[in-house]
Amino acid sequence: MTDCSIRIYGAAALASLLASTAVAQTAPPAPLPAGYAGRDPVRSEWPVQVRQSLGQVAPQDPATLPRSRAPLSKPVAKPAPGGPALTQRSPGLWTVAGWRLAEAPDVKADGATVSRAGYDAKSWYVATVPGTVLTTLVDRGVYPDPAFGLNNMAIPERLARQDYWYRTEIDVPAGTLGQHLELNFKGVNYAAEIWLNGARLGTMKGAFIRGRFDVTGKFAPGRNVIAVKVSPPPHPGIAHEESMTAGVGENGGMQMLDGPTFVATEGWDWIPSIRDRNTGLWQGVDLIATGPAALGDAQVVTTLPNADNSVANVEITVPVRNLTDQPTTATVTATFDDVTVARTVALDAYASADVTMAPTEFPTLAVRNPKLWWPNGYGAPALHDLTLTSVVGGAVSDTKTLRFGMRQVTYEISLMDKTDTLRRVGIDLSKARALHTQIVDGTHQGIRQTENGWAASLVPGAETSPAVTPVAGDAGLAPYLLIKVNGVRIAARGGNIGMDDFMKRTERARLLPFFRLHQDANLNIIRNWVGQNTEETFYDLADEHGLMILNDFWESTQDYNIEAQDVPLFTANAEDVVKRFRNHPSIVVWFGRNEGVPQPILNEALQRIINREDGTRLYMGSSNRVNLQNSGPYNWRPESTYFTDHAKGFSVELGTPSFPTLEAWTRAIPKADLWPIGDTWAYHDWHQTGNGAVKTYMDTLATRYGAGTSLPDFERKAQMMEYDSYRAIFEGFNAGLWTTNSARMLWMTQPAWPSSAWQIFSSDYDTHAAFYGTKKASEPVHVQMNLPDHKVVLVNNGPALTAAVVHARVTSLDNRVLADQRATVSAGAGLVADAFTLDLAPLLAQGMVLVSLDVTDVAGKTVSQNVYWQGADDTAYRGMTQMAKVRLTSTATSHRDGDEIATTLDLSNPGSVAALATKLTVMNADGTQVLPAYFTDNYVSLLPGAKRRIEIRYPASATKGRTTVALRGWNVTPAAVKVR
């Protein structure tokens, strides 16, 4: 196989380049020849891209293609969607449905013919819209489910190399006569040609821009036909199919040229090549009717002028457009909660104007005692419904609704000033917006090398801006970013979402459990990686669940991935995205590029767009290195290193292997391929090579617990590894909170498909030990033992906690008490307090120990519990394999709570040995698993005599007959608890 790509990962390539640049800039200069003019010193500046990967450049050697021991599945058709082709959602707004799909090579007619009534499209597929081409073809039974086993190998790559036709027929809604009509295509990948009744309306390009077409006067009485010719990205690249011998392949390739699109679908180390590259009407289509004055994309900006947040100043700006050839006067009204304000504007023919309503003129917009939007764990994510109307001549012309959150984001960050001094400052970009000034210089020239990484600069004169304030006492955080919401420092814990679903099935019902799981894991920040999740549902659900978003645009790793070739196209999509989604309180930072700064022309254009169309949020060119930590590592590392070495400061990407539950893996992989480990595992991201290679993980698992002998045996050991690793990642973050750490984010939290790499839950909502290690370390009040010094600390993520009692008990595996210690501790809001340090070295010299921690508040209530299994080295863990089995006693009762079932499970350990990592799984009477299910705790460890109450919630619609809670664990006798 010929491979001309650069086989070096982007972070390493960029690090090498930057290191060589730094050496060149710091080396002592040679003396100049006599008579030569002196040379000015060269400042360290961020370099431009100098190398790139083409991805897979030749077809893969067939000998390395993945092989299954089972036949590929047969396609299974789903019932075709029905219902009317036009459904009204609100006055003047309809959903356009009833679409059919055909592969363009099979359609001989042209657009003028296809888009006329009478054309026979009965043989076309009933299309799934919103949805990609592949979604339709799978739904209609043309191809098998690509998520299962190696079924993706049954789907041809030609799907990404041909055009498609979509077609629907609608009747014009009654009452639209005399109104202005518009078709709004909310997302088409990649390029589209729009036809109506035999006439070409126009084109659109880029996956994330809206296509808006004026169809006033173009509808015929009765039946009308809309046809759309959709083209995939023009550079789909060549697929790499991962196997045990082929390795992980490249991350992306030629399709990077086509950004803005779903660049990951060429193939990445967490997603296979998606055969249609997510081509199609992946978002819905609307028909909009208005009167003469149409409303545009409003902007709502909240500022909090008082330190106690007792007032929220709400400023509303509404674009209004006169659609007629005559001057007109429109009254724009804004209503939310108990506030109503209005302003009248005169518009010339076809003119537009921005109507702004602010507290200086409308005192009711200074909202007293506001219900603010808070990140998860800091308060309720309150949202407010805003209704905007325009009225002309006493008649409503247009109505729009949106949700917004009253919240203000500010930042602490280290920036270079004009004297080349790194200054720790607080920046208030909403204030800068009001002053019409820019604060941060993130150009290549403005990004400067510092002692502890790279940092952007203050623009000239910003040092004295009222939007900039000095911050003292945070030297350990320099130069890293810190996010504040409503004036409160946020300990940002969360993770990356590469793609919410590999086939872009983004309906609310599918995505909602993923967001609830993030919230349930006590996380408060996610990342829209490379903008692959840029859709309304994603932002809506983040708003509702209190999840801050770091929002990327569509370029990836500098000096590895190719840069976008059409900058105007890129910026047009970016501008529309900012206008469309800027009112979502969840968005807190815009990133120009994943792991590197965009090319200067694009980087500076994006900064201008953010300044002009937003102005309240920080734009950062790179998702790492510049005021942020470098990415990684991604393979297994010793737990103590997450305290001492990795992910300091604001860390956006950090990962380690994370194998799913036995149940989830069995649903994703054919029985014949479940064991031993083989190509189907590799295809589902069990990497033998690359950043996430599993060698260190497998070697350590074998040393600690013995190599897996079967899938159940391996999965049991894998969960022990993962619980330790993921708990350590966030406990390491806690240990340095506000001294060296301000954010730590996993690569990644949510998988795009059934994957074995990195995620903390599965694509079918099942949760494994990585989830509960994360949840435990991120709980509101948390007691932990730091590594490697065994210091016990109290982590308080909530209000001030006084006179809490921290207790530690150290026992042997056979339950001999080796140490017992307690201390009374107080911890301020959002702070960490030391309790004591355990002297474990002499105890570990005798063998494995269990460390049980708990905290009780001043009322005597237990607010945190934590159990560790600790050995002097990896070989010591083998002692755990000899632990006796424990049979737990348990009862479970349930009651209906709205659409959910709430189950209470009481567990106790009557034995003489600890029960470790007790896994709870809710099962239906027919043997299927109840999903999603939300547990207050799982992988529970109980010392002898200990009791624990677990609350479980799950949809009533997911149950079939009588449910049971299945128990298993490291040394727990399997049991099924009947739910009464």
N, C-alpha and C positions, 0 to 999 in steps of 0.2 A: 504494500500500500504506500503510495506517495503522499507525503504530508509536508506541505511547505509552511504550515502555521508555526508560530512561535510557541514552543512548549515551555512557557514560563508563565506563572500566574500573574495577573495584573498587579497585585499588591507587591509582589517580589520585584517585578520589572520596574515599577515606579520607585520602589525603595532604592533599588540599585542606581537608577538614574539620579535620584535626588542626592544620594550619598556621594556619587561621583561629582555632581555639581557643587556640593558643599566643599569637597576637598579642593576642587579647582579654585573655589572662591576664597578659601582660607589659607592656601599655600602661599609662602612668602614670595613676592614677585622678584624676578631677576632684574638687575640694574639695566636702565635704558642706555642705548648708545648715545654718545655725545651729540648734542644738537637736537635730539628728539624732544617733542613737546611732551609734557607730563600727561599721564593717563589718570582720569578720574576713577576713584574706586567703584567697583561694580557691586551693587546691592544684590542680596539674595532675592530672587523672584521665582515664582512658580513657573516651571518649564512648560512648554507646549508639548503636544504629543509628537513622538519621534519614531514610534514603531506600532505595529498592529497585527492582529491575527485575522486570517481569512476564514477560520473555522475549518470544517472538513472540506478538503479540496479535491478529493477523488472518492469514488465509490468504495465502500468498505470491503475488505477481503471477506468473501462469503464464509471462509473458515472461521472467522471471528464473530459471526452473527450469533445472537443468543438462541439457544435450543431449549425446548421444553420436553419433559417426559410425558406430557399430556397433549392431546389434540387441542387445537384452538377451538374456542367456543363458537356455537352457531349464533347468528344474529337473532334477536328477539324484538319484534316490533311492539311499540307502545300504542295505546289508543290515540288516534289522531285528534288534535284539538278541534273543538267545534265553536259554536257561538257566532254572533253577528260579526260582519266585517268592520263595523263602526260602532264603538261603544262610548257613550258620553260619560266623562268622569266629573265634569263640573260645567257650569255655564261657559260656552264658547270653547270647550276643550274635549276632543274625542281621541280615543285610541284607534289607530288604524290596524286592523287585524285581517284574518282571512287570507294570509299569504300562501302562495305556492312557489316551489323552487324547482329549477331545472339546471342541469349542467350545460353551459353555453355551447360546447361542441355538438350537443344533441339538438340544439335549436337552430333551425335554418333561416327563420324569419329575422328581419331587422327590428330595431326598437320601435319604429313607426307602426309596424304591423303587430308586434307583440302587445303594444300598449293600446290597442283598439278593442272595443267591444266586439264580440263575435269570434275572437281568436280562441281556438280550442286548447286550453291548458289542463284539461282533465287528467292527462297522463302525468302531469308534473307531481312531484312530491308535495304533500301537505307540509308546509314549513313550520318549524318551531321558531317563532319570533316573539320576544327577543331570543336570539340564539345564533350560533355559528352554523355554517354549512355542515360541518361534521356532526353537530348535535342533531340536525334534521335527519341526516343519513343514518345515524345510529337509532334515533327514535322511530324511523320508518322501517327498520329491520334490514337495511342494506348492508351494514357492517356490524360486527359484534362490539360489545362494550369494551373500549380500549383500556379501561382502567383495570381489567382483570387479567392476571397472568401476562402472557405475551400476545394478547389479542391485538395490540397496536400493530403488530407485524402483519396482520391481515389487511391492513388499510393502506392503499397505495399513496405514494408521495405525489402522484399527479394531481391530487386534490389541491395542492398549493401552486399548481402551474397552469391553471385554466380559469376562465371567467364563469360567472353564474348569473342566471336571471331569477329575480323575484317578481312576482306579479300578484295583484289583488284587484278586486272590483268592489266599488262602493257606490252607494246612492248619496247624493248631496243631502245633508241634514236639512230638515224643514226649518224655516226661520232664518236661514243664512243669506237670503236674497238681500242684496244691497250692502252686505258686510264685506270686510276685507278678510281674505282667507289665506292661510299659510300652511304648508306642509313642513314639519320639523322632524328631520331624521336625527335622532339623538346619539347615534353612534354606528358608523359603518366602517368595517375594516376590509379593504384598505382605501380603495378608490371606487367611486360610484357615478353612474350616469343615470339621471332621473328623467323618466318619460311620463307624460300624462296625455291620454286621449290622442295618441299619435304624434305629439309634439315633444321635442326635447326641452325640458325645463332648465337643465344645467348639470353641473358636476360638483362633486365634493371629494376631498382627499385627506387622508389621515384618520387614524382610528378614534381620535378623541375630540374632534371638532363637530359641532352641530351643523347639519346642512339645512338651511332655511330657504324655502322657495315660495315666492309670492304666486299664488294660484287664483288670485281675484279675477273673476270673469272668465276663467279657463275651464270651469266645470260645465258640463252639459246637463240638461234636464235628464233625470233618470240615472241610468247606469254610467259610471265612469271607471276608467282603468288606469291604475298606477303600475308602472313597470320600472324595475331598477336593475341595471347591469352592474354587477359587483366584480371588481378585480382584486386578486390577492396582492400582497406586497411583491414588488417586481424582483427582489433578490432573496428568494426563500432559502438559499443555501442548500447544503447536502447533509442529509440526516446521518447521525452517528447512533448506532444501536449498541447500548452498553451490554457487555457480557463479562464473564470472569476473565476472558482472555483479551477482549478489546479494550478494557479499561473505561474510564469515565468519559473520555473524549474532551472536546473543547467546550467552553462556555460561550455559546453564540457564535456568530460568524458574519457572513455577508449580509444577513438581514438587518444588521445594525445600521446599514446605510439608509434603511427605509424609515427609521424613527421619524415621526411618531407612530409606532405600531406595537404589537405584542412581540417584542424582540426575543423574549425567552422561548418562544414556540419553535425556534430552530433547534432547540435542545440546550439544556443546561445541566448542571450536576444535581438538580432536584426535579427535573421534568424531562420527559422524552420529547423527541420531535413530534409536534402535533401536526397531523398530516395536512390539514387545511390552513395551518398557521392562524387559526381563529378568524378566518375570512367570513364575512356575511353581515347581515343586519343584527349585530350582536346586542344592540340596544333598540328600543322600540321606536315607533313612528307615531307622531301626533298630527291631528288636524286642528288648527287654531282659527277661531273667528273673532274679529274685533270690530269696533267702530272706527271712527276717524283718528282717534288718538290711542296709539298702542304703547304699552309699557315695555321697557327693556329689563336688563339684569340689574336689579336694585342692589345697593350696598348698604349694610347696616354696620355701624362701627360703635362699639361700646367703650367708654373710658370711665375709670373709677378715680375721681378727683380726691377722695378722702381716704386716709390711711385705714379707717375702720370699715370701708366699703359700704357706707350707709347710703350712698347715692351712686346711681349708675346713669351717666349721661349717654343717651342713645341718639345717634345722628343717622338719619335715613336719607339716602340719595337715590332718586328714581329717574332713570332716563325715560323721556317721553318723546314719541315721534309722531308727527303729523303725516298721515298717509294720503292726504288729499292735495289737490292742486289749488286749494283755497286757504287763506289764513283762518286759524281757528283758535279758540280759547278753551283750555281744558283745566279742570279742577282735579288735582291729585290728592287722594285721601289715604292716610295710613292709619291702621287700627291694630293694636295688640293689647292684650289684657284689658285694662279699663282706660286705655289711652287712645284718643283719636285726634289726629292733627290733619290739616289740609292746607294746600297752597294752590293758587291759580296761576297759570302760565299762558302767555300768548305765543303762538307758534305761527311762523310764516309757512307758506305752502311747502310741503315736503321737508320741513325743518325739524331738527331735534334739539332738545334741551335737557339739562340735568336739573331736576327739582330737588333741592336740599331742604330738609326740615331738621333743625338743630335746637338744643335747649336754650340757646341764647335768644331765640325768637319764640320758641314754644316751650314754656316752662314745664309742661307736663312730661316732656321728654327727659327731664331730670328725675328719674324714678327713685322714689324713696324706699328704703329697705328692700332692695331688689332681690329677686330670686336668681342667684348667680349660677352659671355653669361651672362645675368643678371636675377635675380629673377623678377617676375612680379612687376611692379611699380618702378623698379630701372633702367630700360633700356631695350633694345630689347634682347630677348633670341637668339642671333645669333648662327647659327649652320653652320658647315663646312663639306663638303662631301670629304671623304678621299678614294682614290682608291689605293689598294695595288696589285702589280703583282709580280709573280716570273717568271723568264725567264731562260730556260735551252737550250743551243745549239741554241739560236736565236729564239726559239719558246716559246710562252706563256704557262706556265705550270699551273698556278692557278691565279685567280683574286678574290679579296674580296673587298667589299665596306662597309664603316661604316660612321656614322656621329659622330662628336664630337663638344664640345663647348670649346672655349678658356676661361677658368675661373680658378681661384684658390680659394679654400676654406681654411680659417684659423679659429681659434677659440679663444675665451677668456673663461677661466674656472678657478675655484679654485681647487688646488691640494695640497695634503699633501706632505711636503718635508721630508727629512731624520731626521729632528729635531722635527717632529710631529707638524710643524707649517703650517697652511693653507695659501697658497700663491696664490694670483690672478695673473695669467700669460696669455700671449698670446702664442699659440703653432702653429707652421708651420710644419705640418706633411710631406709636400712635401720636405721641407728642411731636415727633419729627415730621410726621405727615401733616399735622396742623400748621407747622412752621414752613412747610414746603421745602424741607431740606433732607439730604441724604446723610446718613451717619457712617455707614460701614463701606469701606472700599475693598471689595472682593475681586477686583481685577487681578490678572496675573502679576501686574506690577505691584499691586497693593498687598498681595499675599507674601509674607516675609517669614524667613526661617528664624526660629527662636531656640533657646536652650532646650526646650522640652517639646519640640514639634514646630508646626507651622501655624501662623496666625494671620488673619486679615488686619487691615489698618483702619484707623479713623480717617475720614476724608478731611482735607485741609479745612481748618476752622471748626471742626466738630468738637474739639477738646473743650470749647467754651459754650457749646450748645446746651440749653436747658434740658435737652433730651438725653444728656450724658451726665452721669454722676459717678464720682470715684467710689470704689469698693475697697475696703481695707480688711486685712486679716485672712485672705484666702490665697496666700501664695502657693499652697499645695495644689490648688485647682488650676493654676495657670498652665497653658493658655485656654483651658477647656470651657466650653459652653455650659451654662446652667439655665434651666427654664424656670420662670416664675409665672404662676397663674393667679390673678387677683392679688398680687403682692406677696404670695406665699411661694417659697422654694419648693419645687416638686422633685422628690426622689424618684426619678424616672426609671421604672422597671417595665420591661416589655420585650417586644420582638418584632421581627420582620415578617411580612407576608409577601412572598414572591409573586404568587397569583392566587386569588381566592378560589378559583376552580380552573383546571387546565383546559376545559372546554367553554369557559366563560358562561356557565349557567349561573346567573347572578340574581335570580329571583329572591325576594326577601326571605321567604320561608326556608330556602336552602342556606342562606348566609347567616341568618339570625343566630342559630346555635353556636357558630364559631365565635361571634362577638360576645355572646353570653359566657362562653368558656374562658375567653380572655379576661373578662370581668371577674369571673368566679375564681380565677387563678391569682387574683389580687394584682393584676397588671394594670398599668395606666397609660401605656404608650405603644403604638404600633407604627410600622413604616410601610408606606405604599411604594414598595421597591420598584424602581425604574418605571413608576407610573402605571404598572400593569393592572391596577385595580381602580382605575379612574372612572367611577360610575356613581350615580346618585345613591344607590342602596348602600354602598360601602361607607360613604360619608354619613348618611343618615344613621346607620347602626353604630358607627363610632361615636357620633354625637350622643345617642341615647344611652350608651354604655360607659360614657366618661373616659373614652380612650383618645388620648392625644395622637395626632398623626404627623409624622415626618413625611412630607410628600415629595417624591422624586418626579423629575421629568424623564425623558426617554433615551438617555445615553448611559453607557456603562463603562467599565474599567479603562482608565487612561493607560496608554501604552500597551493595551491588550486588545480591546474591542475597537472596531472601526467607528469613526465618528459619522454622524448623520450628514448626508450629502446635500440635503435641501433645507438650508437654514430658514428661509422665509416660510416654508411649509411647517417646520418645527415651531417657529414662533407664533404662527397663526393658530395652531392647535393649542399652544401654551396659553396664549392670551384668552382664548375662549374658555379654557379650563379654569383659569383664575377668575374670570368674570362669573362663570357658572357656579363655582363652588366656594367662593370667598366668604360666604355668610355662615359656613359650617364652623362652629366654635372648636371642633376637634383639631382642625389644621393649625399647627403651631410653627412649623418651619417649612420652607420650600428648599429642596435640593435641586441643583442644576444637573448633577450627574452622579451616578453610582461610582464611588471610588476614583475620584479624579475630577478636575475642573474642565468644563466644556471648552472647546476651542474659543479663543478670545471673542470672535464676532458673535458667537451664540451666548457665551457667558454674559457679556455686557448687555446683549439684547434682553436676556431673561431678567437681569437686574432692573432694566428700565421698565419692563412689563410689570414686575412686582411693585416697583415704586408707584407706577401710574395707576394700576388697576386694583392694588391692595393697599400697600403703604403701612400696614399694621404688623406685618410679620417679617421675620428675618429671612433673607435669601442667602443661602450658602452654596457656593459653586460645587463643592465636593461633599459627599456623604461620609468621608473619613479624612484624617490627617490634618485638615485645616480647622483649628480650634476643636478638633475631635480626635479621638484615639484611632490608631490604625485598625484595620479589620483583623479578625481572627483571634486565636487559632480556631480551627474547625474540627480537629481530630481529638481523641481522648488525651487529657492531661491529668496529672495527679491533682486531687482535690485541693491540696494546700496551695497550689500555684495560682488558684483563682483569688487567693488572699494576698499573695506576695508578688506575682509577676504579671498577670494578664489583665487586660481590659480596664486599665486605670482611666480616670477622668470621665469623659462622656464617650462611652463605647457603644457604637451602633451595631456591630456584628461580632458575635461570639458564639461558637457552636461546639457540640460534642455529640457522638452517636446517640441515637435514641430509638430503640427498637419498639415497635408497637406491641400491643397485647397479643396473646395467643389467639384470642377470638378475632381480632381485627386482621391479623396476618392470614388466618385461615380463610377469611372472607375474600381476601385479595389474591390469593395464590392457589393454583390447582393443587389438589391433594398430592398428586405425584411429584410435585416440585417443592413441597413443604420442607422436606429433609432428604438428603443432606443439602447444605447450602450450594446453590448452583446459579445458572444463568438467570433464572427468573428473579431470584433475589437481587442479583446485580442490576438487572433491568429496572427494578424498583428501588434503585439507589443504594444498595449495599456495596459501597465503593471499594474496589481493590486498589485504586490509584487516586491521585488528586488530593485536594485540600482536605477532603473528608474521608481519606482512606482509613479503613477500620483496623489496621494491623495493631496499633498500640492498644486499642480497645480489646481486641480478641486476645492479644498476648496477656494483658492484665487480667481479663476474665479467667483465662485458663490458669494463671498463677494463683489467683485468689480463690477460685471456687472449683477449678477443674474444667477442662474443655467440655462443651456441650455434647451430650450423647444422643439427644433427640431434640425435636423442636420444643416440647414442653420443658425439658431440662434446661435447654439453652435460654428459653424465654424467662424462666424463673431466675436464672443467674443474671440475665441482662437487666431485668428490672431492678435488682439490687445495685448494680453498677450505676444505672441511670438516676435512681433516687439520690444516691450519694453525690453524683456529679452535678445535677441541676440544683440541688439544695446548696451545694458549695459555691456554684456560680453566683447566686444571689446573696448568700451569706458573706461571701468575699466582698461583694458590693457594699453590704451593710457595714462591714468592718471598717471601711474607709469612707463612710458617708460624710460628706461635706469637708473632709480633710484632703482626700485624694480622688474621691468619686462623686459624680453628679448624675450619671445615667449608666445603665447597663442593659443591653438589648440582645436577645438571642437571635442567632441565625439558625433556625427560624422557629416561629411558634406554630404556624398553620401550614400544612402541606397543600399542594395543588392537586395531588392525586394520591393513591395508596403508596406511600413512601416509607422507607426504613431509615431515612436520614434526617436527623436534627429536630424534627417537630416535637411538640409536647402533647399533641393529640392527633388523632387520625382523621382522614378525610371523611370518615363516616361518623365522626363525633366521639368515638371511643377515646378514653383517657388512660394513659399509662403512667408509670412511675415518674417519668420526667415532669409530667404535669403537677403531680402532688409534691414533688421536691421543690418545684418552683412556687407552688401555692403556699407551702409551709414556710419557706424562707421569706416570703413577701407578705405574710399575714400582718394585720394592723398592729398588734403587739406581739413581739417575737423574742424568744430567748434562744440564744445560740452559743455554740462553742467554736471560737475561732481556731483556725489552723495556721501554722503548726504549733502555736504556743499554748493552746488549750485554755485561752482566756474565755470566761463566760461573760457575755454582755447582754443587756436588755435593749432591744431595738424598738423604739416607740414611733410608729408612723401616724399616730393620732394625737389627740389633745394631751396636755401635760399629765403625767402619771406619777403620783406620789406614794411613798411608803409601800411599794410593791415588794413582795418577798420572792427572791430568786433562790431556787433549791436545785441542787445537783446530787444525784446518787450514782455511784459507780459500782457495778456488780460484775462478777464473772459470768461466763455463759451458763454455769450451773447455779446461779443466783446467790452466790456468796457476796455479801456487802463488803466492798473494798474501801469505799470512801463515802462520806456524806457531808455536805456543806451547804450553808444557806447564808443569805445576806439580804438586808433591806436596802432597796435602791429606789431612787426617784429619777425620772427622765423627762426632760422638757419635750414640748410638742415637736415632733419630727427629728428627734435627736437620739443618740446612742449613749448608753451609760454602762460603765464597767461594773461588774459584780465581784468577781474573784477569778483567780487562775487555778486550775486543777493541776496537781502534780501527778501526771499520768505516767511519766517515764518508768518509775519502778514497778508500776502495776502492769504496764504493757510488756515489761520484760518477762512477766509470768504467763502471758498469753493474751488472747482476745478479751476485751472488756466491753460492756454496755454502759453508756453514759445516758442517764435519763434526767432531763431538765424539765422544770415546770416553774410557772410564775403565778402567784395569786395576788389579786389587787387588795386594796385596803378593806374591802368588804368580805374578803376570804374566797372570792370566786376565782377559779382557775381560768386564766386568760391565754395561756400558751403552754404547750407541751412539745417536747422534742426528744427523740431517741436516736443515739448514734451507736454503731458498732465500729470499734476501733482496734487496729492491730499495730504492732511495732513496725511491720513492713507488709508487703503484699502477701508473702507466703504465710503469714500468721492467720490470714482469713480462712485458710483451709480448716482451721479448727471449727468454723461454723458449720461445716458439712456434717459434723458428728452430733449436732444438736438433736435432742429428742423431739419427736412430734408432739404437738399440742392440739388438743381438741377443745375448741372454744365453746362456751355456752352463749346462746343468742336467742333473741325474740325480735319480731318485726311486726309493726302495726302500721296501717295506712288510713288516710282519709282523702276525700276529694277536695281540692282547693281550686275552684274555677276550672280551667282547662287542664290542670295538672293533678297528678297524684303525689301526695307527700307521704313518704315512708319514714318511720323512725325505727332505727335498728339499734338495739342495745347489745353490746358485746362485753364479755368478761372472760378472764383467763383464770380458771380454777386450778391450773397445774402448778408445777414447781419449776418450770422453765419458761423463759420469755417467748412470746409468740411474735415473730418478726415479719414485717411487711405483709400484713393480712390484706389480701386483695378482695374487694367487694364488687360483684357484678350482678345487675338486675336482669333476670331472665324471664321470658314468657313461658307459658305452659307448653308451647310447641318446640321449645328448645332454642328459639331465636333470642337475641339480646335486645333489651329495651334501650333504645338510643333516640335522642340524647338523654343522658342522665347526669344530674348535677349533685355531687357529694360534698358535704362539708369537710370530709377528710377521707382518705383512702390509703392503701398500703400502710395500714395502721399497725404499730408495734405496741404490744401490751406486756408489761412485766407481770410476774405471778401476782395474782390478787387484784390486778388493775381492771378497771371498767371504763368503757367509753360509749358515748351515745353519738350516733351518726345520723344526720338528716339527709334524705335523698329526695330529689324532686325530678319528675319526668312527665312528658305529655301523656295524658290519658289515651290519646289516639294511637300511641305507640304500643299499647298493651294488648295482649291476646290471651284472654282467660286469666287464670290465677297466676300471679307472679311469685317468684322466689328470689332471694338474694343468695347467690353462690359465694362461698368462701373458699379461698385457698391462700397460700403464702409460702414464705421461705421454709418454715417448719410447722405449718398449720395443716391439720388433717382436713381435706376437702369436705365440705358440707353444703347442704342446701337448706336455707331458712325459709319456711313458708311465711308469706306475708298475710297477716290477718286483717 
